[in-house]
Amino acid sequence: MTDPDSGRLDLASLEQEIAAGRIHTVVTALPDLFGRLVGKRITARFFLDEVARAGMHVCDYLLACDMEMDPTPGYSFTSWNTGYGDLHAVPDFATMRRAAWLEGTAIVLCDAFTESGEPVEVSPRRILQRQLARLSERGQRAMMASELEFFLLEDDYAAAHAKGYRDLTPTQRYVEDYHVLSGTFAEDVVGAIRAGVDASGIPVEFSKGEWGPGQHEINLRYAEALEMADRHVLYKLAAKEIAASRGHALTFMAKFDETLAGSSMHVHASLWDGDAPSFAGDGTLEGAPVTSSDAFRHFLGGVLAHAGEIALLFAPTPNSYKRFRPGTFAPTGIAWSYDNRTAGFRVVGEGASLRLECRIPGADANPYLVYAALLAAGIDGLENATEPGPAFEGDVYAAVGLPHVPASLPEAARAFEASDFVRGAFGEEVVAHLLHFVRTEQRQVDDRVSDVERARYFERV
């Protein structure tokens, strides 16, 4: 197994690397609402002398802007009326590591605070930390892993932009799911991603071809929830930068092409009491050939009960919902089953490895928000001893009468807004901020005329 500490740095080792001339830049960043890393490239010596001690300041609009970095009216957190002031980004040195895919570079993630020292409650890392604190009060910690899929393209990012992101060419011409031969031809990029990420204190398990031409998956070793979310966003950054350095683009869009499979973020979750797995047990799990604990059943019951209300955080853009199609390995029904890839919630493993796989999120989702949503729902299940009911058997796509994954962003937003559970778990400030965020994205799409509309509605003779 890869040493998880390989590539990790603390302040003492960073100072040694800087003194030896091996590190000259420290990327200092925080995740935004999209899960992108935003921040600064800081000269290594200045980082040691100033930023390590005092943090850095960035404009607070980074948590209140859209994909195009346009300041978005309507947030109570910040606006033109408040002057878009600063927030204080404080490095979390537990996240510091080499960015081994970049020459002479380290990277560290930050938490966001106000100028008066209060945590910024709408920052994604803080949203997850609050749920982890609730879990800790119950004597539990969460272990998570996310499987991310992406499409690798022959085009580079400049060429994709010049084409208007149309008629892009995947690196393979056929579905390459598990094909070792096909994967060989992408190894210059995918292998470099594996190596670069693994050398950066982010242990990699494997890569494989996925269920689309040019589609791949790279799996990271599981970790505690906050560490895993950090690994997730760092991996996505590395993957895009490595692909670009080799003349390719890749995309984590949930639905890159309507004729191809979508790209998923399957999340594996389990709870632990210290070093003891909380999900393993000697109780029955109706419909599954494994035993489980009350904690597992009730956690599963909670996520099933609230899946429709938290789907907004699993699928945060209008494009996200185009992935949910029958027969595509993306779920449409909210049900649980043992080792069944048609179900939104797939139970896998046994004994200490027993865990829940949530198959609803897309690769475009923000992992901090996805993990926070799953934990909030699971905690509610623990608090209320919610039973999941029997496992579904058969093809969930063909089932009648099951609750469904929301079919659109507006539908998901309505369920999120109306939920007393959501408001209790996240608080009014966070709920309002996230609703404004997703509705801004929906409005941006609604206001534009698409190629599909021109092709269908322009006069024909």
C-alpha positions as CSV (number, residue, x, y, z in Angstrom):
1,M,0.0,0.0,0.0
2,T,1.2,3.5,-0.8
3,D,2.4,5.4,2.3
4,P,-0.3,8.1,2.8
5,D,2.4,10.4,4.3
6,S,4.5,10.3,1.1
7,G,4.6,13.8,-0.2
8,R,3.1,15.4,2.9
9,L,4.9,18.4,4.5
10,D,4.9,20.2,7.8
11,L,6.3,23.6,8.4
12,A,9.7,22.2,9.4
13,S,10.1,20.0,6.3
14,L,8.7,22.8,4.1
15,E,11.4,25.1,5.4
16,Q,14.1,22.5,4.7
17,E,12.8,22.1,1.1
18,I,12.8,25.8,0.6
19,A,16.3,26.2,2.0
20,A,17.5,23.4,-0.3
21,G,16.0,25.2,-3.3
22,R,13.5,22.3,-4.0
23,I,10.4,24.4,-3.4
24,H,9.9,28.0,-4.5
25,T,6.2,28.4,-4.6
26,V,3.3,27.5,-2.2
27,V,-0.2,27.4,-3.8
28,T,-2.4,28.6,-1.0
29,A,-6.1,28.0,-1.8
30,L,-9.6,27.3,-0.5
31,P,-12.5,25.5,-2.2
32,D,-15.3,27.6,-3.7
33,L,-19.0,26.7,-4.1
34,F,-18.2,24.7,-7.3
35,G,-15.5,22.8,-5.6
36,R,-12.8,24.6,-7.5
37,L,-9.6,25.7,-5.7
38,V,-9.2,29.5,-5.7
39,G,-6.3,31.4,-4.1
40,K,-2.8,32.6,-4.7
41,R,0.7,31.3,-5.7
42,I,2.9,32.6,-3.0
43,T,6.7,32.9,-3.0
44,A,7.9,30.2,-0.7
45,R,10.0,32.5,1.6
46,F,7.1,35.0,1.9
47,F,4.8,32.1,2.8
48,L,7.1,31.1,5.6
49,D,7.7,34.6,6.8
50,E,4.1,35.9,6.7
51,V,1.4,33.7,5.5
52,A,2.2,30.7,7.7
53,R,1.8,32.9,10.7
54,A,-1.0,35.4,9.6
55,G,-2.8,33.7,6.8
56,M,-3.8,35.6,3.6
57,H,-6.6,37.8,2.5
58,V,-8.8,37.2,-0.5
59,C,-11.9,38.9,-1.8
60,D,-15.1,37.5,-0.3
61,Y,-16.8,37.4,-3.6
62,L,-15.1,34.1,-4.2
63,L,-17.9,32.5,-2.2
64,A,-20.6,34.6,-4.0
65,C,-19.8,34.5,-7.7
66,D,-20.8,32.3,-10.6
67,M,-18.8,30.0,-12.9
68,E,-17.6,33.0,-14.9
69,M,-16.4,34.8,-11.8
70,D,-19.1,37.4,-12.1
71,P,-20.1,38.9,-8.7
72,T,-23.7,37.7,-8.2
73,P,-26.3,40.1,-6.8
74,G,-28.7,38.8,-4.1
75,Y,-26.4,37.2,-1.5
76,S,-26.7,38.4,2.0
77,F,-23.1,37.2,2.7
78,T,-21.6,39.9,0.5
79,S,-22.6,42.3,-2.2
80,W,-21.8,45.6,-4.0
81,N,-23.5,47.2,-1.0
82,T,-20.9,45.8,1.4
83,G,-18.1,46.6,-1.0
84,Y,-16.9,43.1,-1.5
85,G,-14.4,43.1,1.3
86,D,-11.9,40.5,2.4
87,L,-12.1,37.2,4.0
88,H,-9.2,35.8,6.0
89,A,-7.9,32.5,4.6
90,V,-6.0,30.6,7.3
91,P,-3.9,27.6,6.2
92,D,-4.7,24.2,7.6
93,F,-1.3,22.7,7.8
94,A,-2.7,19.2,8.0
95,T,-3.4,19.6,4.3
96,M,0.1,20.7,3.2
97,R,1.8,18.6,0.7
98,R,4.0,18.7,-2.4
99,A,2.2,19.4,-5.6
100,A,4.4,16.8,-7.2
101,W,2.9,17.3,-10.7
102,L,4.3,20.9,-10.7
103,E,8.0,21.8,-10.5
104,G,9.1,23.3,-7.2
105,T,5.6,23.7,-5.7
106,A,3.8,22.9,-2.5
107,I,0.1,23.3,-1.9
108,V,-2.0,24.0,1.2
109,L,-5.7,24.4,1.7
110,C,-7.3,27.1,3.9
111,D,-10.3,27.7,6.1
112,A,-12.2,30.9,5.7
113,F,-12.8,33.4,8.5
114,T,-14.2,36.8,8.9
115,E,-12.0,39.7,9.8
116,S,-13.3,39.3,13.4
117,G,-12.1,35.7,13.5
118,E,-15.5,34.0,13.1
119,P,-15.7,31.0,10.7
120,V,-17.4,31.8,7.4
121,E,-20.4,29.5,7.7
122,V,-21.2,29.4,4.0
123,S,-17.7,28.1,3.0
124,P,-17.9,24.5,1.8
125,R,-15.1,23.3,4.1
126,R,-17.0,24.8,7.1
127,I,-20.3,23.2,6.0
128,L,-18.7,19.8,6.2
129,Q,-16.8,20.5,9.4
130,R,-20.1,21.3,11.2
131,Q,-21.5,17.9,10.3
132,L,-18.3,16.2,11.4
133,A,-18.6,18.0,14.7
134,R,-22.1,16.7,15.2
135,L,-20.9,13.2,14.4
136,S,-18.0,13.6,16.8
137,E,-20.5,14.5,19.6
138,R,-21.9,11.0,19.1
139,G,-18.4,9.5,19.4
140,Q,-18.2,8.7,15.7
141,R,-16.0,9.6,12.8
142,A,-16.7,9.2,9.1
143,M,-14.6,7.4,6.5
144,M,-15.3,8.3,2.9
145,A,-14.1,7.7,-0.6
146,S,-15.3,9.1,-3.9
147,E,-14.9,7.4,-7.3
148,L,-14.6,10.1,-10.0
149,E,-15.1,9.6,-13.7
150,F,-14.0,12.0,-16.5
151,F,-13.7,12.1,-20.3
152,L,-10.3,12.6,-21.8
153,L,-10.3,14.4,-25.1
154,E,-7.9,14.7,-28.1
155,D,-8.5,18.4,-28.1
156,D,-6.7,20.7,-25.7
157,Y,-8.5,23.4,-23.7
158,A,-7.8,26.1,-26.2
159,A,-9.1,24.0,-29.1
160,A,-12.2,23.0,-27.1
161,H,-12.9,26.7,-26.5
162,A,-12.3,27.6,-30.2
163,K,-14.8,24.9,-31.2
164,G,-17.4,26.3,-28.8
165,Y,-17.1,23.0,-26.9
166,R,-18.8,21.2,-29.8
167,D,-17.6,18.3,-31.9
168,L,-14.9,17.4,-29.4
169,T,-13.0,14.1,-29.9
170,P,-12.6,11.6,-27.1
171,T,-9.3,9.8,-27.0
172,Q,-10.9,6.5,-27.8
173,R,-13.6,5.5,-30.3
174,Y,-15.4,2.8,-28.3
175,V,-16.7,2.0,-24.8
176,E,-13.5,1.0,-23.0
177,D,-14.9,-0.2,-19.7
178,Y,-12.1,-2.3,-18.0
179,H,-10.3,-2.6,-21.4
180,V,-6.6,-2.8,-20.5
181,L,-5.5,-2.5,-24.1
182,S,-7.5,0.7,-24.6
183,G,-6.2,2.2,-21.4
184,T,-2.6,1.7,-22.7
185,F,-3.2,4.5,-25.3
186,A,-4.2,7.0,-22.6
187,E,-1.4,6.0,-20.2
188,D,0.7,9.1,-21.1
189,V,-2.0,11.2,-19.4
190,V,-3.8,8.9,-17.0
191,G,-0.5,7.3,-15.8
192,A,0.9,10.8,-15.2
193,I,-2.1,11.7,-13.2
194,R,-1.8,8.6,-11.0
195,A,1.9,9.2,-10.5
196,G,1.6,12.9,-9.8
197,V,-1.3,12.6,-7.4
198,D,0.2,9.6,-5.6
199,A,3.5,11.4,-5.0
200,S,1.6,14.3,-3.5
201,G,0.3,12.6,-0.4
202,I,-2.9,11.4,-2.1
203,P,-2.7,7.6,-2.3
204,V,-4.0,6.2,-5.5
205,E,-5.5,2.7,-5.8
206,F,-6.0,2.2,-9.5
207,S,-7.3,3.6,-12.8
208,K,-9.6,1.9,-15.4
209,G,-11.5,2.6,-18.5
210,E,-15.1,3.5,-18.0
211,W,-18.4,3.0,-19.8
212,G,-17.8,5.6,-22.5
213,P,-15.2,6.2,-25.2
214,G,-12.4,8.2,-23.7
215,Q,-13.9,7.9,-20.2
216,H,-11.7,7.0,-17.3
217,E,-11.9,6.5,-13.5
218,I,-9.1,6.9,-11.0
219,N,-9.8,5.7,-7.5
220,L,-8.1,7.2,-4.4
221,R,-7.6,5.4,-1.1
222,Y,-10.4,6.1,1.4
223,A,-9.7,8.5,4.3
224,E,-11.5,10.5,7.0
225,A,-14.2,12.6,5.5
226,L,-12.5,16.0,5.5
227,E,-9.2,14.6,4.4
228,M,-11.0,12.7,1.6
229,A,-12.8,15.9,0.4
230,D,-9.4,17.7,0.3
231,R,-7.9,14.8,-1.6
232,H,-10.8,14.9,-4.0
233,V,-10.4,18.6,-5.0
234,L,-6.6,18.4,-5.2
235,Y,-6.9,15.4,-7.5
236,K,-9.3,17.2,-9.8
237,L,-7.0,20.1,-10.0
238,A,-4.0,17.9,-10.7
239,A,-5.8,15.9,-13.3
240,K,-6.8,19.0,-15.3
241,E,-3.4,20.5,-15.1
242,I,-1.6,17.3,-16.0
243,A,-3.9,16.8,-19.0
244,A,-3.3,20.3,-20.2
245,S,0.5,19.9,-19.9
246,R,0.3,17.0,-22.3
247,G,-1.9,18.7,-24.9
248,H,-5.3,17.3,-23.8
249,A,-8.5,18.5,-22.1
250,L,-10.5,16.5,-19.7
251,T,-13.9,17.2,-18.3
252,F,-15.7,16.2,-15.1
253,M,-19.1,17.5,-16.4
254,A,-21.9,15.3,-15.3
255,K,-23.2,14.9,-18.8
256,F,-20.6,15.9,-21.4
257,D,-22.5,14.4,-24.4
258,E,-26.1,13.4,-24.5
259,T,-25.2,10.3,-26.5
260,L,-22.6,9.0,-24.0
261,A,-22.6,7.9,-20.4
262,G,-22.5,10.6,-17.7
263,S,-19.6,11.0,-15.3
264,S,-20.3,10.0,-11.7
265,M,-19.0,10.6,-8.2
266,H,-19.9,7.4,-6.3
267,V,-19.4,8.0,-2.6
268,H,-18.5,5.2,-0.2
269,A,-19.2,5.9,3.4
270,S,-18.9,4.2,6.8
271,L,-18.8,5.3,10.4
272,W,-16.1,4.3,12.9
273,D,-15.9,4.5,16.7
274,G,-12.2,5.0,17.2
275,D,-10.6,2.1,15.3
276,A,-13.7,0.0,15.4
277,P,-16.1,-0.1,12.4
278,S,-19.6,0.9,13.6
279,F,-21.4,-0.6,10.6
280,A,-20.3,-4.2,11.2
281,G,-22.6,-6.2,13.6
282,D,-24.6,-9.3,14.2
283,G,-28.0,-7.9,13.3
284,T,-30.0,-8.6,10.2
285,L,-30.1,-6.5,7.1
286,E,-33.3,-7.4,5.4
287,G,-32.7,-8.4,1.8
288,A,-28.9,-8.4,2.0
289,P,-26.7,-11.5,2.6
290,V,-24.7,-9.6,5.3
291,T,-25.1,-8.7,9.0
292,S,-25.0,-5.2,10.2
293,S,-25.4,-3.0,13.2
294,D,-28.2,-0.7,14.3
295,A,-25.9,2.2,13.3
296,F,-25.7,1.0,9.8
297,R,-29.5,0.4,9.4
298,H,-30.4,3.7,10.9
299,F,-27.7,5.6,8.9
300,L,-29.0,4.0,5.7
301,G,-32.6,4.8,6.8
302,G,-31.7,8.4,7.2
303,V,-30.1,8.9,3.8
304,L,-33.0,7.1,2.1
305,A,-35.5,9.2,3.9
306,H,-33.9,12.5,2.9
307,A,-32.3,11.7,-0.4
308,G,-34.8,13.8,-2.4
309,E,-34.3,16.8,-0.1
310,I,-30.5,16.8,-0.3
311,A,-30.2,15.9,-4.0
312,L,-29.5,19.5,-4.8
313,L,-26.1,19.1,-3.3
314,F,-25.5,15.9,-5.3
315,A,-26.5,17.5,-8.6
316,P,-25.8,21.3,-8.4
317,T,-26.2,22.5,-12.0
318,P,-28.8,22.1,-14.7
319,N,-26.5,19.8,-16.6
320,S,-26.3,17.5,-13.6
321,Y,-29.8,16.2,-14.1
322,K,-29.2,15.1,-17.7
323,R,-27.1,12.3,-16.3
324,F,-30.1,10.6,-14.6
325,R,-31.3,8.3,-17.4
326,P,-32.5,4.7,-17.2
327,G,-30.0,2.1,-18.3
328,T,-27.0,4.3,-18.0
329,F,-25.6,3.2,-14.5
330,A,-26.8,6.6,-13.2
331,P,-29.7,6.1,-10.7
332,T,-33.3,7.3,-11.2
333,G,-34.9,5.6,-8.3
334,I,-34.3,6.2,-4.6
335,A,-33.9,2.7,-3.2
336,W,-31.3,0.5,-1.6
337,S,-30.0,-2.9,-2.6
338,Y,-27.1,-5.1,-2.0
339,D,-24.4,-4.9,-4.8
340,N,-27.0,-3.7,-7.3
341,R,-25.8,-0.9,-9.6
342,T,-29.3,0.2,-10.6
343,A,-30.0,1.4,-7.1
344,G,-29.3,4.9,-5.9
345,F,-27.8,3.4,-2.7
346,R,-25.8,0.2,-3.1
347,V,-24.6,-1.7,0.0
348,V,-21.3,-3.4,-0.5
349,G,-18.7,-5.2,1.6
350,E,-19.1,-7.2,4.7
351,G,-17.8,-7.2,8.3
352,A,-15.3,-4.3,8.8
353,S,-15.7,-3.3,5.1
354,L,-19.5,-3.0,5.1
355,R,-20.3,0.4,3.7
356,L,-22.8,2.4,1.8
357,E,-22.2,3.5,-1.8
358,C,-24.3,6.5,-2.8
359,R,-24.5,6.5,-6.6
360,I,-26.5,9.7,-7.1
361,P,-23.8,12.5,-7.2
362,G,-22.2,13.4,-10.5
363,A,-18.5,14.2,-11.0
364,D,-19.3,17.9,-11.1
365,A,-20.5,18.0,-7.5
366,N,-18.7,19.7,-4.7
367,P,-17.4,16.9,-2.4
368,Y,-17.6,19.0,0.8
369,L,-21.3,19.6,0.2
370,V,-22.0,16.0,-0.9
371,Y,-20.3,14.5,2.2
372,A,-22.0,17.1,4.5
373,A,-25.4,16.2,3.0
374,L,-24.9,12.4,3.4
375,L,-23.7,12.8,7.0
376,A,-26.5,15.2,7.9
377,A,-29.1,12.7,6.6
378,G,-27.3,9.7,8.2
379,I,-27.1,11.5,11.6
380,D,-30.8,12.2,11.4
381,G,-31.4,8.5,10.8
382,L,-29.3,7.7,13.9
383,E,-31.1,10.2,16.0
384,N,-34.5,8.9,15.0
385,A,-33.7,5.2,14.6
386,T,-35.0,5.4,11.0
387,E,-35.4,1.9,9.5
388,P,-34.5,1.5,5.8
389,G,-37.1,-1.2,5.0
390,P,-36.2,-4.2,2.9
391,A,-33.7,-4.2,0.1
392,F,-35.0,-3.7,-3.4
393,E,-34.4,-6.7,-5.6
394,G,-34.2,-6.5,-9.4
395,D,-34.0,-3.6,-11.8
396,V,-34.7,-0.3,-10.1
397,Y,-35.0,1.4,-13.4
398,A,-38.1,-0.7,-14.1
399,A,-39.7,-0.3,-10.7
400,V,-43.0,1.4,-10.2
401,G,-43.9,3.5,-7.1
402,L,-40.4,4.2,-5.8
403,P,-39.5,7.8,-4.9
404,H,-37.3,9.2,-7.7
405,V,-34.2,11.3,-8.0
406,P,-35.4,14.9,-8.8
407,A,-35.6,15.3,-12.6
408,S,-34.4,18.9,-12.7
409,L,-32.5,21.6,-10.7
410,P,-35.7,23.6,-9.9
411,E,-37.4,20.4,-8.6
412,A,-34.4,19.7,-6.4
413,A,-34.3,23.3,-5.2
414,R,-37.9,23.2,-4.2
415,A,-37.4,20.0,-2.2
416,F,-34.3,21.5,-0.5
417,E,-36.1,24.8,0.3
418,A,-39.2,23.1,1.8
419,S,-37.3,20.7,4.0
420,D,-37.4,21.3,7.8
421,F,-34.7,18.6,8.1
422,V,-32.3,20.6,5.7
423,R,-32.9,23.9,7.6
424,G,-32.2,22.2,10.9
425,A,-29.1,20.5,9.7
426,F,-27.5,23.4,7.9
427,G,-29.1,26.5,9.2
428,E,-31.0,29.3,7.5
429,E,-27.9,31.2,6.3
430,V,-26.4,28.2,4.5
431,V,-29.7,27.1,3.0
432,A,-30.4,30.6,1.6
433,H,-26.8,30.9,0.2
434,L,-26.9,27.5,-1.5
435,L,-30.4,28.1,-3.0
436,H,-29.3,31.4,-4.4
437,F,-26.1,29.8,-5.8
438,V,-28.0,27.0,-7.7
439,R,-30.8,29.3,-8.9
440,T,-28.2,31.7,-10.3
441,E,-26.8,28.8,-12.4
442,Q,-30.3,27.8,-13.5
443,R,-31.0,31.4,-14.6
444,Q,-27.8,31.7,-16.5
445,V,-28.8,28.6,-18.5
446,D,-32.4,29.6,-18.9
447,D,-31.5,33.0,-20.3
448,R,-29.4,31.6,-23.2
449,V,-30.5,30.3,-26.5
450,S,-29.0,26.8,-27.1
451,D,-27.9,25.0,-30.3
452,V,-30.7,22.5,-29.7
453,E,-33.3,25.3,-29.8
454,R,-31.9,26.7,-33.0
455,A,-31.9,23.3,-34.6
456,R,-35.4,22.5,-33.6
457,Y,-37.2,25.8,-34.0
458,F,-35.5,27.8,-36.8
459,E,-37.7,27.8,-39.9
460,R,-37.0,25.0,-42.4
461,V,-37.8,25.0,-46.1
